[in-house]
Amino acid sequence: MEPLQLKQAFKEIFDTEPMLVKSPGRINIIGEHTDYNGGLVMPAAINKAVYVAISKREDSEIHLFSESYQEKYIGNINDVKKSDKAWANYILGVVDGFLKRNLSVAGFNLYIYGDVPLGAGLSSSAAIECATAFALAQLNELSVASMDLALIAQKAEHEFAGVNCGIMDQFASVFGKENYAMMLDCRSLAHEYIPLKLDGYKLVLLNTNVKHSLSDSAYNDRRAQCEQGVTWVKAYHPAVEFLRDVSEEMLLAHVQPKNYETYTKCSFVVTEIERVKKAAKALKEGDLKALGHLMFETHEGLSKAYEVSCKELDFLVDQVKGLDDVLGARMMGGGFGGCTINIVKDEAIEGLIETVSKAYQEQFGLSLSAYVVQTGNGSQTIEPTGIASTLQHSNF
């Protein structure tokens, strides 16, 4: 849907002129399961986004419409609460976050549309939250720092969607910059833009189109194991707060003797944080081969040590490993489904997708979805129209 089509769709429902904003989905180049351990990640915003058309109302009501679900929601600024419509909760959680910070929000009409694939691990939920936060700040002429928009969006995910996510997804959606990845310190929130020059190559996402039920319980288990490792080390090194503060030597001395599996999980995280630093160095030096090698290492660790991969993800990585036209590949995201991220030579992309899709279909009886993505900019106004002086009610 083009901006003009979005604008027209909004006017047909709400009979007034909207302001248009968008906020992108994200990929993570490297740095998996490091965010909740106070570590480093390297996300980048992509050229797939959530688009919001919004206008003020004369009353205190909230009128929402989802293009994807063809559903409406009506609520009130003075009584913001969870809805039985999951998509609306991402928006309502942001409204709640503004109000809890004593930021004045008027009643509004909002139409939402997105081309971020759902369930692919590209953080469509964060894109919804960040687009809403950015739109509300613009609409109500509020001076809210970009980092606060990301934090409000993150809290919405915690409290209204019930997902205890780290800050990476919302951060990337707000702060993304075309042609750059970002190295984010998830403890201090300090960040650095790293040039992502893919001359002759592109980022290709291969979506397994599966999501195994193990994902939630395994995620909680991994967090608990990491926290246990920190507790054991902290008894000897009181300054330690996160695995970010822990060395391999500390793990060998204080975790491995107590529980080998906990040691293995903690060791992966400590190693992965170091890989992010190496990846940043490789990108700064324009060494895509080194970056690709690190990505393969990450996948091996996620599969064998951290044990959050699955047979479908492993199959896709194995299919491209050793190919001259593929510099690197790994599973991306929490695990047990979703996408692999691949660095593929331009002229090989079409053939690779065709070959791997056929092999995947034969192996699992499943269709593979493929997305060629580029980096994009973070939350922004697409077509500011100002705030109309004559405000109108919704037609529903």
Order of alpha helices (4+ residues) and beta strands (2+ residues): alpha-beta-beta-beta-beta-beta-alpha-beta-alpha-alpha-alpha-beta-beta-beta-alpha-alpha-alpha-alpha-alpha-beta-beta-alpha-beta-beta
